[in-house]
Amino acid sequence: MDNEIRLNESSLRSNSREEGSRNEENTGEFSRVPTRTKFFFGFGAGGEAASMWIFNALGLLFYQQILGLPAGLAATALALAIFADAITDPLIGALSDRFRSRFGRRHPFLFSAPIPLAICVFLIFHPPQFVVQSQTLLFSWLCLFTILQRTFQTFYVVPHLAMGAELSKDYIERTRVMAFNNLFGLYGGMLMHLIAWFLVFGFIFADQGAQLYRPAYTWIALAACLIILISIFACAFGTRDQIDRLIANENGSSEPISLSSFYRDIWSVLQNKNYLYLLLGLFFLSLTLGTHETLAIYMGTFFWELTPYQIGFLVLNNIIGVHIGFFFAARLHDRFDKRWTISLSAIGLSLFWSMSVNLALLGAAPAKASWELVAFIIFFGSFSSFFGAVLNISVMSALADIADEHELNSGMRLEGIFYSARAFFAKAMNAVGHIVAGFALQYYVVLPPQSLPGEVSEDVIFRLGIVDGPLAMIGGIIAGVVYLGYRIDKTALDSIQQRLDERQNRETG
């Protein structure tokens, strides 16, 4: 009898080990993401980057300096777009969470978004002449196509990021997935930067006024549209092999899509304290990033008085900083966790992005239009790009962890809604920057249309530096403090996922 009992116990232990081994193997398979999948997932970020870059880098200058729309009106158009975003972003996020088809929840949106998005980007920079002749019509044109551009961009961005969160359950592997997204976002923006400043402004139209010559923008808009179409369709087709795997791991409500279910989903995610801290931090961070990115072309043209070729070389700071951030983000999370990485990165980004301007205001920068000045800007910009890359990767990875926490508390996987916040604040970052910069240009800096580099008064240039320097960095520093409220570390996520697995095992039998 004793021998039989011992044999049974040994058999049970053996079965338990085999079952545990199978569970670990299955978990490992779902945690590891093939490099090919990460590549195509990340490749799609180039389309978002191109769409954001052309509008963020050139939009205000195009409408204020070339078309003559007052900067305050351009800022108001962006403010109206924010209100539209506040509705469409979570709506599309909720829609993709509850969407069911043989192509899964996310891919139908990826296939449908790029063509209308490209059309809207082109039309923003090509208002008809009768529209340009009326400030009212020009303002309305900008409002209409900005809202449409942001809506179609959301149709792609939110399902795309939500899919990235679903590819792995591992704390560190999620960071690697989002690192690919961040890296190809760099490449999309970098390609636009190179085309604009070296080819179009610096070569083809260098003698016609470069960035102050209206026909030059047709070439840049066409380039942006081409990048949008190629990158997003490549992402959609390149990740098709994951559709069945993602469908098999869907865990959401079968309740039909309705306004009541939409508002209920929104309300449920807003109960998550970790999510609210990330949202609040993103809000303050948007004040810093948006102002810097919107004023970048004004700073290069009027404050630093750089040539198009010199402005083109400033992309080196992104190439250096983002690539270092790509390789070190996961290591930082493994050693310091995401909370401290996010907080310190926000502060580092803010300090170093304003550093060259602050030093120039103190008289400690090289001479304007010099190559020494270009190297000076690149040096400090490389640090800010590093911290910005780590911050972006970290926040997107943290949102995937929050989605797990929400599933444990509610039984619903709502990555679409969680990532709609990232999409909203990425666009709000652009919009808030335009609002701050637009009103500052009109009422504080007072930079008139048709201004020429080197002919603007020193008082105007100094005020421009104040806005882009000490004032711009305040929001990011506040964000760094707010981010400390985020509390999901690796130990907490392991506990969350273990309880999710236990619940799933009970439900399946």
Secondary structure as UniProt FT lines:
FT   HELIX           2..31
FT   HELIX           35..43
FT   HELIX           45..61
FT   HELIX           62..66
FT   HELIX           71..98
FT   TURN            102..106
FT   HELIX           107..112
FT   HELIX           114..124
FT   HELIX           129..132
FT   HELIX           135..166
FT   HELIX           171..194
FT   HELIX           195..204
FT   TURN            205..209
FT   HELIX           210..212
FT   TURN            214..215
FT   HELIX           216..238
FT   HELIX           240..242
FT   HELIX           243..248
FT   HELIX           259..269
FT   TURN            270..271
FT   HELIX           273..298
FT   HELIX           299..303
FT   HELIX           308..313
FT   TURN            314..315
FT   HELIX           316..361
FT   TURN            362..363
FT   TURN            368..369
FT   HELIX           371..410
FT   HELIX           415..440
FT   HELIX           441..445
FT   TURN            449..450
FT   TURN            453..454
FT   HELIX           458..466
FT   HELIX           467..471
FT   TURN            472..473
FT   HELIX           474..482
FT   HELIX           483..485
FT   HELIX           490..508
//
